[in-house]
Amino acid sequence: MSTDPTVADGSSGMIQYVCVSRPHYRAGRSVPDGRGSLTIIQGRWAYCAAARPAEKHEWQEIQPVPVQGIRHARSWTAPA
């Protein structure tokens, strides 16, 4: 595991998957932007606005965005 905090918290990487589970999307609207949970999916950063890492997710690939660019009220669409 890296001791570099920019790697550990995802702030130096680009989010390439978001959780689009309807319950997680709803719950995530009450969580401050960027305070959801991060994980790795197929070697890429993935973000869930609901901050519920132990629950089942529905991952959707997105155009890469920095974690600072995450907005929980946004409706995500798949890249072309």
N, C-alpha and C positions, 0 to 999 in steps of 0.2 A: 504494500500500500504506500502511496506517495505521501511524503511529509510536506509537500508544497500545498499550502492552503488554497491556492487558485485552482489547483487540480481537484482537490478533495471537495470543494463546494461548487464546482462547475462554473465559476465566474470567468474562467479563461476559455471555456468551450462554448460551442454553439448548440443550442437545443435543436434536435432534428426530429423528435417525436413528442407529441402531446397526448395526454389521456383525454379521450372524448366521451368517456362514460357519462351518460346523462346525470346520474346521481353525483358523480364527482364534479362535473361541470357546475351543477347547482351549488354544491357545498363550497366549491372553490371561489365562488363570488363573494363569500364573506371572509376569505383569507387574503391578506395583503398581497399585492402583485409581487411575484418573485419569491414568495415564502412557502410555496408548495414543496413537493418532494421531488428529488432527482434520483434517477437510476440510469443504468446502462442497458440499452436494447441494441443487440447486434453491433456492439462496439461504439455506439453513438449515445449522446446524452438524450434522455427522455424526461419529461416534466409532467407532474400531475398537480393541478391547482388545488386539489382537495387536501393535499398533505396526508394522504392515507396510503402509505407505502405497502402495508400488508394486505390490502384488499385487491380484488381482481380489477384489472384495467383494460381499456380498449384503446390501443395505441394507434395513432394516425401519423404518418410521416408528413412533415411540413417543410416549407422553405426554411433553412437554418436561420435562427434568431438568437441573439445573446440572451442570457437569463435576465439581464436588465431590461430587455425589450418585451418581456412577457407581460401581457395585460389580461387579467382573468375575465373581463367582460367581453373579450374578443371571441368571435365565432371562427374556429379554425377550418380551413379548407385544405384539401389535399393539393400538393403541387401538380402543375400540369405535366 
